[in-house]
Amino acid sequence: MADTSLKRKRHCGSWNVKVSDIARNTFNPIRSIVDGMRLTPNPSKPMIALSIGYEQARQAVADYSSSETSHVDAKDVVLTSGCSGALDLCITCLANPGQNILIPCPGFSIYKTLAESIGVKPERSWEIDLNYLESLIDDNTAAIIVNSPSNPCGSVYSRKHLQDILRVAEMHKVPIIADEIYEHFVFSGTEYHSLASLTDTVPVLSCSGLTKRFLVPGWRLGWIVINDRNNIFQEECFDYPNFFRVVLTVPQEKLNEACERIAEFCERHYQETMESNGHQVHNEGFEENWTE
């Protein structure tokens, strides 16, 4: 059991979720160049973002994750390398060295592995002793991890128990990382509830993927669904200035249209001049018109 005698009582007021130093200091020079450009796109054509891929996949995850009480858009989805990659990104974005996150015990061992790798101390609680959970929360608590259905014990939290957990998170203004990789994967007579469907105040980062319910363990595709109806993560976490993600591809129809636009541009502006050493391209005007 953790020693709570030296813990600093958490000051509960408004939500104040801060981005981690690791996330703030992450720098990608390519993204810096692109983000720093001051361009005016052609107003008669929708801009094609060739640096952002798989919008259809993100929309599919958004549709799958939406419920009657929690609507999700494609922009709320971050694709990752499996659910473990999603958990890694969430913990890294939220927690600084010296802070702590609250993890279930027994629980998936990777929570401790990911936290300790960046100098974050895991605090442990049972399934879930709410009084003990609340006693562990202090000024250094960055997040609570909730895993239901649970790995490894297989327990599925009831709607009431999840609501009780959310009440504690709301009271102490602590965001939740929900490991829901086994979502809907429950025995008959047991009902699964996603955390995000039960709250409109607590920010929840829901992590899942294809490997378990959809039985495709060879596909390292996971995702984070950002459930943040009150923009608590705005200017923080997944919207920080130096954030970047790995791009795989863009939809083929967008790629085709982009190539057609490039070809049309080149045909309009391409000129040849005859010189003794052969043809040379005269390309004046490309720089000022390249947004076409």
PETA-V299302 format. One record per pair of residues at least 12 apart in sequence whose C-alpha atoms are under 7 Angstrom apart, sorted by the first residue. I is the first residue (numbers start at 1). GAP is how many residues later the second one is. D is the distance in Angstrom with one decimal. If there is no record, write none. Layout:
[[I GAP D] [I GAP D]]
This chain:
[[2 121 6.9] [4 132 6.7] [7 131 6.1] [8 130 5.5] [8 131 5.9] [9 129 5.0] [9 130 6.2] [10 127 6.8] [10 128 4.4] [10 129 4.4] [11 128 7.0] [12 159 7.0] [12 160 5.3] [12 161 6.4] [15 158 5.5] [15 217 6.7] [17 215 6.9] [17 216 6.7] [18 76 6.9] [18 218 6.0] [19 74 5.9] [19 75 5.6] [19 217 5.1] [19 218 4.9] [20 72 7.0] [20 73 5.3] [20 74 5.3] [20 75 5.4] [20 76 5.3] [21 75 6.3] [22 70 7.0] [23 69 7.0] [23 70 5.4] [24 216 6.9] [24 218 6.7] [26 216 6.0] [27 215 5.7] [41 250 5.6] [42 249 6.4] [42 250 5.6] [48 206 6.9] [48 210 6.8] [50 200 6.6] [51 196 6.8] [52 195 6.1] [52 198 6.5] [53 194 5.5] [53 195 5.9] [53 196 4.6] [53 197 4.0] [54 195 6.1] [54 196 5.3] [54 197 6.3] [55 19 6.9] [58 16 5.0] [58 19 5.8] [59 14 6.7] [59 15 4.4] [62 12 5.4] [62 15 6.6] [67 130 6.7] [69 128 5.5] [70 126 6.6] [70 127 5.3] [76 149 5.7] [76 150 5.1] [77 146 6.6] [77 147 5.7] [77 148 4.7] [77 149 6.3] [78 145 5.5] [78 146 5.1] [78 147 6.6] [79 143 5.9] [79 144 4.4] [79 145 6.5] [80 141 6.0] [80 142 4.9] [80 143 5.2] [81 139 5.2] [81 140 5.1] [81 141 5.6] [82 127 5.9] [82 138 4.5] [82 139 4.4] [82 140 3.8] [83 98 6.8] [83 124 6.0] [83 125 5.2] [83 126 5.3] [83 139 4.6] [83 140 6.4] [86 121 5.9] [86 136 6.4] [86 137 5.8] [86 138 5.8] [87 120 6.6] [88 26 6.1] [91 24 6.8] [93 144 5.6] [94 48 6.1] [94 143 6.6] [95 25 6.8] [95 47 5.4] [96 24 6.5] [97 21 6.1] [97 22 4.3] [97 23 4.9] [98 21 6.2] [98 22 5.5] [98 23 6.7] [99 21 5.3] [99 22 6.3] [99 41 4.7] [99 42 5.9] [99 43 6.5] [100 20 5.4] [100 21 4.6] [100 22 5.4] [100 23 6.6] [100 40 5.9] [100 41 4.9] [100 42 6.1] [101 20 6.7] [101 21 5.2] [101 22 6.2] [101 40 5.6] [101 41 5.6] [101 42 5.0] [101 43 5.7] [102 20 5.9] [102 21 4.9] [102 22 5.9] [102 41 6.5] [102 42 4.7] [102 43 6.0] [103 19 6.5] [103 20 6.2] [103 21 5.2] [103 22 6.5] [103 41 6.4] [103 42 5.2] [104 20 5.8] [104 21 5.3] [104 22 5.9] [104 23 6.5] [104 41 7.0] [104 42 6.9] [105 19 5.8] [105 20 5.6] [105 21 5.2] [107 44 6.0] [107 45 6.1] [108 43 5.7] [108 44 6.4] [134 34 6.8] [142 32 6.7] [143 31 5.6] [143 32 5.2] [143 33 5.5] [143 34 6.7] [144 30 6.9] [144 31 6.5] [144 32 4.9] [144 33 6.1] [145 31 5.9] [145 32 4.8] [145 33 5.8] [146 31 6.3] [146 32 4.9] [146 33 6.1] [147 31 6.0] [147 32 4.8] [147 33 6.2] [148 31 6.9] [148 32 6.0] [149 31 6.7] [149 33 5.7] [149 34 6.5] [156 36 6.9] [159 34 6.3] [162 33 6.7] [163 35 6.8] [166 36 6.9] [169 33 7.0] [170 32 5.9] [175 27 6.4] [175 28 5.3] [175 29 6.1] [176 27 6.5] [176 28 4.9] [176 29 6.3] [177 27 5.9] [177 28 4.8] [177 29 6.1] [178 26 6.7] [178 27 6.0] [178 28 4.7] [178 29 6.0] [179 27 6.3] [179 28 5.1] [179 29 6.6] [180 26 6.6] [180 27 5.8] [180 28 5.4] [181 26 6.6] [181 27 4.2] [181 28 5.9] [181 31 6.7] [182 30 6.2] [182 31 6.3] [185 28 6.1] [196 31 6.4] [200 29 6.4] [201 29 6.8] [203 24 5.8] [203 25 4.8] [203 29 6.9] [204 22 6.5] [204 23 5.1] [204 24 6.7] [205 19 6.2] [205 20 5.8] [205 21 5.0] [205 22 6.1] [206 18 5.5] [206 19 5.0] [206 20 6.6] [207 16 5.8] [207 17 4.7] [207 18 6.6] [208 14 5.7] [208 15 5.6] [208 16 6.8] [209 12 5.8] [209 13 3.8] [209 14 5.9] [210 12 6.4] [269 14 7.0] [270 12 6.9] [270 13 6.4] [271 12 6.9]]
